[in-house]
């Protein structure tokens, strides 16, 4: 899967997208066939998958965390299953926040592991079985909707309403991961994040198909002392502009913006440059929780930048306070039916 989204993916279809159309056609055929014909293994606990239509961030990780918190409030023991993108470990591993670093397991699994048992595995079926062995009674997959090898009891697809599905083309001409009709057929519900117009068309299509639509927003935790504070905002995430909007919503004055590739591991030179630029203009460095994870546990300049930076924590908040519990209840019921039908 493509890890970086070129800017033209998020613009009106231009010559780049159309020049790549033959490759997108082939990619779509393969991706669609893979989704349609996938042989999926079952585990004895409910599996909720948090995915998105496109390459790039739409809010999957904060959504997964919100679902896990709701599960814990219901007396369940949830566990996260992640591929561990950005980490070097290629064996099924339970993430230990006191031992592992992002270079080992990836930044997102470290964030997830602060909330609940988290296992990374390139082989999701193996990872799911490990979670069951660890005692979880609900598995939450962070991504993997289009490539799931597990039977999903609920597939929640998250879409950002400012970027939508970009130019609508399949990879590599655009950000769409698989043919939309097949994705629409297999998803259980859509989570609309924000109040922008970019997702309106696909939301209408989903509604006509009888799919449940949930609405949510990403809310930063209050930072009263950031009001009018001059800051240097830096982020290595799929959509840095979303982070900059969040910082601005807290009242901070963004003097410098520094964007890096998604899951970027900062070099000592890049860190020194950030520190020097912030010190020169007396700016407070601010960053995302994921970026902080990639600095945490390192020594030297990385440790200094981590200490100097203000981390902007966010939460995914459903408009309907009962939405997360409803999703979990449906997944549990679907799992019960699935197990009754098994020989």
C-alpha positions in Angstrom: 0.0 0.0 0.0 1.2 3.5 -0.8 2.3 5.2 2.4 2.5 8.8 1.2 -0.3 10.7 -0.5 0.8 13.1 -3.3 -0.9 16.4 -3.2 -2.8 15.9 -6.5 -4.8 13.1 -4.9 -6.6 15.7 -2.9 -7.3 18.0 -5.7 -9.8 18.0 -8.6 -8.8 15.3 -11.1 -6.0 16.5 -13.3 -3.6 15.1 -15.9 -1.7 13.1 -13.3 -4.7 11.1 -12.2 -5.8 10.4 -15.8 -2.3 9.5 -16.9 -2.3 6.9 -14.1 -5.8 5.7 -14.9 -4.7 2.4 -16.5 -2.7 1.5 -13.4 -5.6 2.5 -11.2 -7.9 0.2 -13.2 -5.6 -2.8 -12.7 -5.1 -2.0 -9.0 -8.9 -1.7 -8.5 -9.6 -5.0 -10.2 -7.1 -6.8 -7.9 -8.2 -4.9 -4.8 -11.8 -5.5 -5.5 -11.3 -9.2 -6.2 -9.2 -9.5 -3.0 -12.0 -8.0 -0.9 -14.7 -10.0 -2.5 -13.0 -13.4 -2.5 -11.0 -13.2 0.7 -11.1 -16.4 2.9 -11.5 -15.2 6.4 -10.7 -17.0 9.6 -12.9 -16.6 12.7 -12.1 -16.0 16.3 -14.5 -16.6 19.3 -14.8 -12.9 20.2 -16.4 -9.9 18.4 -14.1 -8.1 15.9 -14.7 -4.4 15.1 -12.6 -3.0 12.3 -12.0 0.7 12.1 -11.0 1.6 8.5 -11.3 4.2 5.9 -12.0 4.5 2.1 -8.6 6.0 1.3 -4.9 6.1 2.0 -4.1 8.6 4.7 -5.5 9.6 8.0 -9.2 10.2 8.6 -9.2 9.6 12.4 -9.0 5.9 12.7 -6.8 5.8 15.8 -8.9 8.2 18.0 -12.0 6.4 16.8 -10.5 3.1 17.9 -9.7 4.6 21.3 -13.2 6.0 21.7 -14.7 2.5 21.0 -12.3 0.9 23.5 -13.2 3.4 26.2 -16.9 2.7 25.7 -16.2 -1.0 25.9 -14.3 -0.7 29.2 -17.2 1.4 30.5 -19.5 -1.5 29.6 -17.4 -3.9 31.6 -15.6 -5.5 28.7 -11.9 -6.2 28.1 -11.0 -4.8 24.7 -7.8 -5.3 22.8 -6.3 -3.6 19.8 -5.0 -5.3 16.8 -2.6 -3.3 14.6 -0.2 -4.1 11.8 2.4 -2.0 13.5 3.1 0.2 10.5 6.4 2.0 10.8 7.9 -0.5 13.3 10.7 -3.0 12.5 9.3 -6.0 14.5 7.9 -8.6 12.1 6.8 -11.1 14.8 3.5 -11.1 16.6 4.1 -9.0 19.7 2.2 -7.6 22.7 3.1 -3.9 22.9 4.8 -2.8 26.1 4.8 1.0 26.5 7.6 0.7 29.1 9.8 -1.3 26.8 9.0 -0.7 23.2 9.8 2.4 21.1 8.0 3.6 18.0 10.9 2.3 15.8 10.0 -1.2 17.1 6.2 -1.3 17.0 5.1 2.0 15.3 3.7 5.2 16.8 0.0 4.3 16.7 0.3 1.0 18.7 2.1 2.8 21.4 -0.8 5.2 21.7 -3.3 2.4 21.7 -1.4 0.4 24.3 -1.9 3.2 26.8 -5.6 2.5 26.6 -5.9 -1.3 26.4 -4.0 -4.5 25.5 -2.4 -4.1 22.1 -0.9 -6.7 19.8 1.0 -5.9 16.5 1.1 -8.6 13.8 1.8 -8.6 10.1 -0.6 -11.7 10.2 -3.8 -10.4 11.6 -5.3 -13.8 12.2 -2.3 -14.8 14.3 -2.5 -11.4 16.1 -6.2 -11.9 16.9 -5.6 -15.3 18.3 -2.8 -13.8 20.5 -5.3 -11.2 21.8 -7.8 -14.0 22.7 -5.0 -15.7 24.6 -4.4 -12.5 26.4 -7.9 -12.5 27.7 -9.7 -9.9 25.6 -13.4 -10.3 24.8 -13.5 -7.6 22.1 -11.0 -7.0 19.3 -10.7 -3.6 17.7 -8.7 -3.6 14.5 -7.0 -0.3 13.7 -7.1 -0.3 9.9 -7.1 -3.4 7.6 -10.7 -3.1 6.3 -9.7 -3.8 2.6 -7.2 -6.5 3.5 -8.9 -8.3 6.4 -8.2 -12.0 6.8 -10.5 -12.1 9.8 -14.3 -12.3 9.8 -15.4 -8.9 10.8 -18.5 -8.5 13.0 -18.6 -4.8 12.4 -16.8 -2.6 9.9 -16.8 1.2 10.7 -15.4 3.3 8.0 -14.2 6.7 9.0 -14.3 9.6 6.5 -13.0 13.1 7.0 -15.5 15.7 5.7 -12.8 18.2 4.5 -10.9 15.8 2.3 -13.5 13.1 1.6 -12.2 10.6 -1.0 -10.0 13.2 -2.7 -10.1 13.1 -6.5 -12.1 9.8 -6.3 -9.5 7.8 -8.3 -8.1 4.5 -7.1 -4.4 4.1 -6.2 -2.0 5.2 -7.7 -4.1 7.9 -9.5 -5.9 8.8 -6.3 -6.2 7.8 -2.7 -9.1 5.3 -2.9 -8.0 1.8 -1.7 -10.5 -0.4 -3.4 -13.6 0.0 -5.6 -16.2 2.0 -3.7 -19.0 -0.3 -4.5 -17.3 -3.3 -2.9 -16.2 -1.2 0.1 -19.8 0.1 0.5 -21.1 -3.5 0.3 -18.9 -4.7 3.1 -19.0 -1.8 5.5 -21.4 -1.8 8.4 -21.5 2.0 9.0 -19.8 5.2 8.2 -18.4 7.7 10.8 -18.5 11.2 9.4 -15.9 13.4 11.0 -16.4 17.1 11.0 -18.9 19.3 9.2 -17.2 19.9 5.8 -18.9 19.2 2.5 -16.4 16.9 0.9 -18.0 13.6 2.0 -21.6 14.6 1.2 -21.9 12.6 -2.0 -20.6 9.3 -0.5 -22.7 9.8 2.6 -25.8 10.1 0.4 -24.8 6.9 -1.4 -24.3 5.1 1.9 -27.7 6.3 3.2 -29.4 5.1 0.0 -27.8 1.7 0.5 -29.3 1.6 4.0 -26.0 2.0 5.9 -25.9 3.5 9.3 -24.3 7.0 9.4 -22.7 8.3 12.6 -21.4 11.8 13.1 -18.4 12.9 15.2 -15.8 15.6 15.7 -12.2 15.7 16.8 -11.8 17.8 19.8 -8.5 18.9 21.3 -8.2 18.8 25.1 -8.2 22.3 26.6 -4.9 24.2 26.6 -5.8 27.6 28.1 -2.2 28.9 28.2 -1.9 28.5 24.5 -4.2 31.5 23.7 -2.2 34.0 21.6 1.0 32.0 22.3 3.4 32.1 19.4 4.2 28.5 18.4 6.2 26.4 16.0 3.8 23.6 14.9 5.4 20.5 13.5 3.7 17.2 12.4 4.5 14.0 10.6 1.0 12.7 10.0 -1.1 12.0 6.9 -2.9 15.4 7.1 -0.8 18.0 8.8 -3.3 20.7 7.9 -5.8 19.1 10.2 -3.3 19.4 13.1 -2.7 23.1 12.3 -6.4 23.8 12.3 -6.6 22.1 15.7 -3.7 24.2 17.1 -5.4 27.4 15.8 -8.7 26.4 17.4 -6.9 26.4 20.7 -6.0 30.1 20.2 -2.4 29.6 19.5 -0.6 31.9 17.0 1.2 29.5 14.5 4.3 31.4 13.4 6.0 28.5 11.8 4.6 25.3 10.3 6.8 22.3 9.6 5.3 19.3 7.9 6.9 15.9 7.5 5.8 12.6 5.9 3.4 10.3 7.8 5.1 8.2 10.5 8.3 10.1 9.9 11.3 9.2 12.2 13.0 12.5 12.9 16.7 12.7 12.2 19.0 14.5 14.6 19.6 17.2 11.9 15.9 17.8 11.5 15.4 17.9 15.3 18.3 20.4 15.7 16.8 22.6 12.9 13.4 22.6 14.7 15.0 23.5 18.1 17.1 26.2 16.5 14.2 27.8 14.7 12.0 27.7 17.8 14.7 29.2 20.0 15.6 31.9 17.5 12.0 33.3 17.4 11.1 32.3 21.0 8.4 29.9 19.9 6.9 27.0 21.8 7.2 23.8 19.8 3.8 22.0 19.6 3.1 18.6 18.0 0.8 15.6 17.8 0.7 12.7 20.2 1.9 10.4 17.4 4.9 12.6 16.7 5.7 12.7 20.4 5.6 8.9 20.4 8.4 8.9 17.8 10.5 11.1 20.0 9.8 9.4 23.4 12.5 7.0 24.6 15.2 8.4 22.4 18.3 10.2 23.7 20.2 13.4 22.8 18.4 16.0 20.6 15.2 13.9 20.3 14.9 13.8 24.1 15.4 17.6 24.3 12.8 18.3 21.6 10.4 15.9 23.4 10.8 17.8 26.7 10.4 21.2 25.0 7.3 20.3 22.9 3.7 20.8 24.0 1.7 17.7 22.9 -1.8 18.4 21.6 -4.0 15.5 22.7 -7.3 15.0 20.9 -10.5 12.9 21.4 -13.0 11.6 19.0 -16.4 12.6 20.2 -19.6 11.1 18.8 -22.6 13.4 18.4 -24.7 10.6 19.7 -23.3 9.7 23.1 -24.8 6.2 22.7 -23.2 5.5 19.3 -20.1 3.6 20.5 -22.1 1.4 22.8 -24.5 0.7 19.9 -21.7 -0.3 17.7 -20.3 -2.7 20.3 -23.7 -4.2 21.0 -24.2 -4.8 17.3 -20.8 -6.4 16.9 -21.5 -8.7 19.9 -24.8 -9.8 18.5 -23.3 -10.4 15.0 -20.6 -12.5 16.7 -23.1 -14.5 18.6 -25.0 -15.3 15.4 -21.8 -16.1 13.6 -20.8 -18.6 16.2 -24.3 -20.3 16.2 -24.0 -20.8 12.5 -20.6 -22.4 12.7 -20.5 -26.2 12.5 
